[in-house]
Amino acid sequence: MANKVQLLLNSPLYICTLIKFILSRPMKYFSQFMLFLIALSVLLGLQYQYWLGKSGRDGLEKLHAETEIQQQLNDQMVDNNKVLRADVNDLKNGLEAVEEHARLDLGLVKPGETFVQLSTAPVTHSSQSLPPVNPEDAVESIP
């Protein structure tokens, strides 16, 4: 409700209506007219600052957008921190996590175990036979 009232008071239509009302009444003294011009210039200056200024409405919208983005990043970091805390607690309290780390990252094997590693490399040989190699061409003689 307060935002609607503030927006109404800051709207150009309201200002134009107020100016028409003030100008429709005759001014008796020159000082009143000068006071009106000063008040009008202050009001226009404030309106300029609100609508077009660096810290005005446009700047506020940009700050809201930046705040939203930063809040999302903070939420992601909080989730990452929770996962890391769980890992630290698991490493401090459980031997299974230490053993898993030793096996996967360090390649350690328990005594009596056999380590078998399967290659995931593509096949490098073909089923076609190669032409015979002349033994004289294959070996270089060293003088």
N, C-alpha and C positions, 0 to 999 in steps of 0.2 A: 504494500500500500504506500509506504513512504517513498519507494522508488518511483511509483507512478506519479505521485505529487511532485517529486523533484523533477521528473522528466517533463511534466506539464509546465512547471515554472520556468524550466530552461528551454522550452520549445519556442521557436521563432513566431508561431502564430499567437501565442499568449503575449509575447513582447509587442508585436504589432498592434494588437487590440489595446494594450495598455497605453501605447504611444498615441493612438487615435483618441482615446478617452481624455488623456491629459491635454492634447492639443486642441480639442474641441471646446475646452473651457477657456474663457479669456483670462489672460494674465494681467494683473494690475500693475505689477512692478517689474522693472528690468532685472532686478536682483533675483526674483523668482525664476525668470527665464534663464538666467545664467546658471542658477542652481540646478535647474532642470537639465540643461546641456551637460553640466558636469556629471550629474547622476547618470544621464544617458550614456556618456562616454565611458564611465566606469562600468556600467552594465554591459555595454558592448565589448569592452576589453575582457571582462570576465567570461562572457559568452565565447569569445574567440579562444581564450585559454581552455575552456571546457571542451569545445568541439574540435578545435584544430591544433591546440597546443601540444607540446612534447609530453606533458604529464596529464593529458586530457583523456577523453573517452576512448580514443583509438589506442593510446598507450595502455590503458587499463585492459582492453580486450587482448592485446598482445601479451600482457603479463599473465592473464588468466590462462591463455593457451600454453605459455611456457611453464606455468605452474602445473598444469595437467600433465604435460610430458614429463616433467621432473618427478611428479608423484608416481607415474608408471614405472620410471626407472628405479625409484626408491623401493617400490614394491617388489620388483625383480631382485634387487640386491638383498632385501630382507629374506626372500625365499632362498637365495643362494647361501646366505649366512646360516639359515636353519639347516640346510643340507650339510654344510661344512661342520657345524656344531655337532650334528649327529655322527658324522664320520669321526670327529675327534673323540667323542665319548665312546664310540665303538672301539677305537684303537686303544683307548686308555683302559677299558674294562674287559674287552673280549679278546681271547687268543685266536679266535677264528678269523677275525679281520686282519690280524698281524700275519697269520699264516697265508691268507689269501693274497695279501700285498706281497709277501716274500715270493710266493709261487708265480704270480702273474707279472709283477714288475721287475723282480730281481732274478727270476728263473731258478730259484732254489729247489732242490729235490731232497726228500727225506732219505735217510740211510735205508738201503734195501729196496728202494723204488727204482723202476726203470723209466727213463725219460724218453718219450717218443714224440717227435715233432713231424707233423705232416706239412708238406710244402703246398702253398697255394699258388706257386709260380706257374705260368702257362707252359705247356709242353714244348720243349726245345728240339726234339728230334722228330724225324719223319719216318714213315714206313718205307720210303723209296730207298733203294740201295744206291750208294755212291760209287762212282767209277773207281776202278782200282788205281792205287797210287804207286808210282814207281819208287822203290826204296832209295834210289840214287837222288831223286828230286826231293825227297822228304828230309834227308839228313844232309847237312852241310858239313863239309870236311873242314877241320880247323888246322891250318898249317903249323 
